[in-house]
Amino acid sequence: YGLPVFSYGWFWQVNEAGHHVSRNTGNPGTFITEVAVIKEADRAYIIFTNAQQECTYKAVEVLLDTLKKNYGQ
């Protein structure tokens, strides 16, 4: 933070709590990854998988939603 609000592959949005979230969904060839950094909540969610299938994206989404529900956003 204090850096430009854009970097290739990274996106930001304001979530329902009014916090800025920097996000990246990556696919370096064999792994699906999801990173969400929430500055105002002093929190980050980092998910790495060892799978590259269409259902992996759904599994990562379900896991991220569960983490946000349990620990906040």
Backbone hydrogen bonds, N-H to C=O, Kabsch-Sander energy under -0.5 kcal/mol:
donor,donor_aa,acceptor,acceptor_aa,energy
2,G,3,L,-0.5
7,S,10,W,-0.7
10,W,7,S,-2.8
11,F,23,R,-2.7
13,Q,21,V,-1.8
15,N,13,Q,-0.5
15,N,19,H,-2.8
18,G,15,N,-2.1
21,V,13,Q,-3.2
22,S,37,V,-2.4
23,R,11,F,-3.8
23,R,21,V,-0.5
24,N,35,V,-2.1
26,G,24,N,-0.6
26,G,33,T,-1.9
32,I,51,A,-0.6
33,T,26,G,-2.5
34,E,47,I,-2.3
35,V,24,N,-2.5
36,A,45,Y,-2.6
37,V,22,S,-2.7
38,I,36,A,-0.5
38,I,43,R,-3.3
39,K,20,H,-0.8
39,K,37,V,-0.7
42,D,39,K,-1.6
43,R,38,I,-2.0
45,Y,36,A,-2.9
47,I,34,E,-3.1
49,T,32,I,-1.7
56,T,53,Q,-1.1
57,Y,53,Q,-0.8
57,Y,54,E,-0.7
58,K,54,E,-0.8
59,A,55,C,-2.2
60,V,56,T,-2.5
61,E,57,Y,-2.1
62,V,58,K,-2.5
63,L,59,A,-2.4
64,L,60,V,-2.7
65,D,61,E,-2.5
66,T,62,V,-2.2
67,L,63,L,-2.5
68,K,64,L,-2.5
69,K,65,D,-2.1
70,N,66,T,-2.5
71,Y,67,L,-2.9
72,G,68,K,-1.9
